[in-house]
Amino acid sequence: MSYQGEHIILSQNSKFILNLIRVLASQMVVIGHGISFFGIAPYLQPPYMPYMQNIAVVIFFLLSGFLIGNSVYQKRNTKEYFLKDFCFDRSVRIYTTFLPMLFVIVFLDLLIIYYFKDISYQSAFSIDVFITNILMLQDSIPITSDSSNLFLFGNTSFGSARPLWTIPVEWWTYLLFGLLILQTGRERNFQRPNLKKKVIFFLLIILSYFFLVVITLGARSYIKILLIITWIIGFFIMLLVNIKNKHQSYSFLFPLVLLLVVSSFYFFISHNITALILLGLVDIIGIILFYIYFYSESKFSKKLNQLELKIKNLMSIIIEKLTRRKEVSFIFGLFFITGAIYRVISTKVAYETIFIVLLSISLYFFIIFFNQATFKIPNFLFKIFQFLASYSFVLYIIHYSLLIIFLNLSKTSNLSSVLIFFLAFFSINIISILLALITERKTDVFKKKIKLILKLESSYPKNP
């Protein structure tokens, strides 16, 4: 296992297993929704099995926390990488795929509504809902008690694209924590921020947290909180993988712990504007306390730093003993993944704390194992799964709308439901691959072109 700066360099084996997991999760979403739509394979659905698409969503958030956390760690000690670079990177990476796919959904929904005469999702097919989705505010809590949806809050996911409710949860989560990770690392290692930077940082943090709370208090609140916690766990896995790095600081974790505490309090707070204001106030107080701690030169701050170092050293010793031999890591990984599978099959629920914890621990040990492994994944196999993972975002966004089209086609077809399902499955993958060729797989090209248009300097390293 090797390090560069403050982040771990994942081996090709580890990248392979992460791509493999990502591919499996993306296909589980399509298969899970597909078998529900066409009424096939009932023994792979409740009450016999949990919804596999829900398991896939948990996996996506776990991977996102790990990968984005590792990516930001790579860059946070680069003097040329600033907050504007982080915001630019994240926005381009998401919106160069998300925005075009929203227009694809417009086209698909026009077919569904006017050709197939299916008006099941027509109420969500409107300009205001479209704008809400562009702003990543879908399925948030309404600001007003009437149906006017003030400032576009309270709208649902656009049109027939029902799975879009997860995207703003992930967007505001990694925007918030990415800002915290990047900015705290930079200021401590390089320079103290001036007043303008402090104000901008405060505003970005507070706005990100506010919108995350607004999204969380909307539909599926309990699930959203679990997914946020899942993302944070993925991030903590990255920290544990990096535990031996002596340059790594954990002092910025206060706001992350605060979020967990505030999220827990949500279960005891009524679902109304008062709760929203209370969460916002707690957020602001927490950020202020964090800044006082982080930039303080007091004895209290120094003692906290010493305590941090002691805890880190203790954790490092424990993890070193647990993962000294790769065979032990593999056995632990196998044990916890078996426990996770047993748990989710027993409860028939994917959005459940114990399952998420067991799955997270297994991911950690498997990453350690594959990073230590001396065998090499065949290059052709690595490239296959790298390719299959390269269109997962497109696949996630449009698969539901395409399944609805195939479902409507099946009503006038003599083909069996099983055959139509397989035709839909392969067609959706092929369409997603073609669309990803001009969107998701062209992210780096779009970055360069947009920088040229905006006249931005390209002075920081490329994403891993």
Secondary structure by P-SEA (a helix, b strand, c coil): cccccccccccaaaaaaaaaaaaaaaaaaaaaaaaaaacccccccccccccaaaaaaaaaaaaaaaaaaaaaaaccccccccaaaaaaaaaaaccccaaaaaaaaaaaaaaaccccccccccccccaaaaaaaaaccccccccccccccccccccccccccccccaaaaaaaaaaaaaaaaaaaaaaaccccccaaaaaaaaaaaaaaaaaaaaaaaccaaaaaaaaaaaaaaaaaaaaaaaccccccccccaaaaaaaaaaaaacccccccaaaaaaaaaaaaaaaaaaaaaaacccaaaaaaaaaaaaaaaaaaaaaaaacccaaaaaaaaaaaaaaaaaaaaaacccccaaaaaaaaaaaaaaaaaaaaccccccaaaaaaaaaaacaaaaaaacaaaaaaaaaaaaaaccccaaaaaaaaaaaaaaaaaaaaaacccaaaaaaaaaaaaacccccccccc
